[in-house]
Each structure stands twice: as C-alpha cells, then as structure tokens.
Amino acid sequence: MRGGEPPRHVGCGPSGTAGVRDPVVQVERAVEALARGDDGASAALATALELGLPDFPGAVVVASHDRWLGEDWVGERLELSGETLER
C-alpha cells in the first residue's frame, strides 16, 4: 500500500493474477510474468491481459500472433505490413 491507499489486488494464482480486480495490476502482473519467461502461466496471462487491457489507462505496445488478441481487440490498432503502416 502507498500512502494509505487500499490494496489494488488480491492475487493468489501461479502467475499472481487470480483474483486481481484492478485492470492496471492485471496488466502489470501479466507483463512481469512474461518478462520472467513464466511459460507455465500462459492461460492465466492471456486472461489477465484480456480482462485488463480494455480499461488500462496507459499506452500498450503488443506484438502477438495470438488469434484471440487479433479477433477480440477493442482498442486502436496499428498494423505493420511490409513497409506500410495501417490504422
């Protein structure tokens, strides 16, 4: 807790995302697990990102071949194809 703020999460899963209610914390924890190379938590990471990204207030750069991300993405999308950039 910072400065008397209430806790932003109550995580307890293998990736620390189970029970997380704050979308910012969901995204932060998923990114931290990806940076560690925590392959065993792939489903939990995908769920955390799926739940957290739509409400995340910051900018996020995602490079992925995952179909669920491409199909269900609700934010702005910039696609690189060859030498062109498309919105």
C-alpha positions as CSV (number, residue, x, y, z in Angstrom):
1,M,0.0,0.0,0.0
2,R,1.1,3.5,-0.8
3,G,0.2,6.5,1.3
4,G,-2.8,4.8,3.0
5,E,-4.3,3.6,-0.3
6,P,-6.3,0.4,-0.2
7,P,-4.7,-2.6,-1.8
8,R,-5.3,-2.7,-5.6
9,H,-5.3,-6.5,-5.8
10,V,-5.9,-9.8,-4.0
11,G,-3.8,-12.2,-6.2
12,C,-3.2,-15.9,-5.4
13,G,-2.7,-17.8,-8.7
14,P,0.5,-19.2,-10.1
15,S,1.1,-16.0,-12.1
16,G,-0.3,-13.8,-9.3
17,T,-3.3,-12.7,-11.4
18,A,-6.1,-14.9,-9.9
19,G,-8.5,-12.7,-8.0
20,V,-7.0,-9.4,-9.3
21,R,-9.6,-6.8,-9.6
22,D,-7.7,-3.7,-10.8
23,P,-7.0,-3.7,-14.5
24,V,-3.7,-1.9,-14.1
25,V,-2.5,-4.5,-11.7
26,Q,-3.7,-7.3,-14.1
27,V,-1.7,-5.9,-16.9
28,E,1.4,-5.1,-14.7
29,R,1.5,-8.6,-13.4
30,A,1.0,-10.3,-16.7
31,V,3.8,-8.2,-18.2
32,E,6.1,-9.1,-15.3
33,A,5.4,-12.8,-15.7
34,L,6.1,-12.5,-19.4
35,A,9.4,-10.8,-18.7
36,R,10.3,-13.6,-16.4
37,G,9.6,-16.1,-19.1
38,D,6.9,-17.8,-17.0
39,D,5.5,-20.1,-19.7
40,G,3.5,-22.2,-17.2
41,A,1.0,-19.4,-16.7
42,S,0.1,-18.8,-20.4
43,A,-3.7,-19.2,-19.9
44,A,-3.7,-17.0,-16.8
45,L,-1.6,-14.4,-18.6
46,A,-3.9,-14.3,-21.6
47,T,-6.9,-14.0,-19.3
48,A,-5.3,-11.2,-17.3
49,L,-4.4,-9.3,-20.4
50,E,-7.8,-9.8,-21.9
51,L,-9.5,-8.5,-18.8
52,G,-7.1,-5.7,-18.0
53,L,-6.2,-4.1,-21.4
54,P,-9.6,-2.6,-22.3
55,D,-9.6,-0.5,-19.1
56,F,-5.8,0.2,-18.9
57,P,-5.3,3.9,-18.9
58,G,-1.8,3.9,-20.4
59,A,-0.3,3.1,-23.8
60,V,0.4,-0.5,-24.5
61,V,2.5,-1.9,-27.4
62,V,1.6,-5.5,-28.2
63,A,3.3,-7.7,-30.8
64,S,1.5,-11.0,-31.0
65,H,0.4,-13.8,-33.3
66,D,-2.4,-14.9,-30.9
67,R,-5.7,-15.1,-32.7
68,W,-7.8,-14.2,-29.6
69,L,-6.0,-10.9,-29.4
70,G,-6.4,-10.1,-33.0
71,E,-10.1,-11.1,-33.1
72,D,-11.2,-9.6,-29.8
73,W,-9.1,-6.4,-29.7
74,V,-11.3,-3.4,-28.9
75,G,-8.6,-0.6,-28.8
76,E,-6.9,1.3,-31.6
77,R,-4.9,-0.9,-33.9
78,L,-1.8,-0.1,-36.0
79,E,-0.7,-2.9,-38.3
80,L,2.6,-3.2,-39.9
81,S,2.6,-5.0,-43.2
82,G,5.7,-5.0,-45.3
83,E,6.7,-1.3,-45.4
84,T,3.3,0.2,-44.7
85,L,1.5,1.2,-41.5
86,E,-2.2,0.9,-41.5
87,R,-4.8,2.0,-38.9
